[in-house]
Amino acid sequence: MTAIQESGLKDWTETPPLSPATRRLSGRLVESQAWLDKLADPLQSWVKRLIDRPGLTKFRNMLQGTWLGHPVHPVVTDIPIGSWTATLLFDTLWLGSEDPALARGADVTLALGLAGAGLAAITGLPDWSDTDATDRRVGMAHGLLNACITVANLTSYGLRLAGKRRAGILLSGAGYAALLFSAYLGGELSFAKAIGVNHVAWEAGPDDFTPVLNAMDLPEKRLTRVDAAGMPVVLWREGERIYALAATCSHLGGPLDEGTCQDGNVTCPWHGSTFRLSDGAVVRGPAVYAQPTFAIRVRNGQIELRRLEHA
């Protein structure tokens, strides 16, 4: 009997990692919690309805980092983590001296962290809205923990203002302990589950012109997938002009050749990321990384491609 049969699970995506022990424990504690789906379903639907409105395209691109060429959320998360680390340090020193300057420093950094937590939430929700299965559960647990931590720190700030500093320190200290686990879950999403990374980064492509297709076999105005030295590429032809982009969507790896092409832009069928055919630039998120492009030539009746840039 296999481990999957013993556990009663039907899909490998539902099984926790075997090693190391920290990831296996995290998988059991979080990824197996089906009740998180009951919270995630309505929240994800609401977020998608909100950010997918036609008039909010630029706003969504701004939140997700299309303008930056890098997701905004992991950048912003440094604000609450760094600020609340400073709060913990100031509080620890204050407990030994009760220096008013240290108390002020703790209050200022606590408030700065609260502001940063708000920014982290509004930039993280759009990224999370495109996840599913266990990835979505981990993201949901990450968000719930962060919400509880923010409430704890907000309450701590109120206690401090009310003169109950030691109680406030105890509460924010507990919040910081939870923050460490929440940060671990955030790292799990990015580094283990590849949410927010460039899904074309590990595809090499040819350094020299490589034949990929007979020019007569490339149809007019139809997305066509070819292989360029092991790298999937999508071709598009309009008259004598041929365009070539990496076929793997940089967002979450969707097949661009199964998408649609209109007005010089190709749209991924999975989450709607849109890229300009001429240079691979992101026209519409959720993608933040441009698609790799290729130099194109036709020689001896063969379309030949050479990759132009790194990921």
LINQUIZI-V70311 format. One line per field, one symbol per residue. phi: phi as a letter, one per 20 degrees, with the letter a starting at -180 (. if undefined). A space follows every 10 residues. Layout:
phi=???
//
This chain:
phi=.fffffened cffeefgfbf fffffffffd feefffffef gfffffffff eefgfdgfff gffeogfema gfgfffffff ffffffggff fffffeclfg ffffffffff ffffffffff ffeegffffe eblfffffff fgffgfffff fffffgffff fendffffff ffffffffff ffffffffff eedleneefd feeeneedgc fcafgfeeff lbfcecddln dfcddbccme ecdbcgeeff fcnfeffeec cblmcddffe cnfccfffbm ffebfffcdf egdcfcbdcl mdfdccfebe f
//
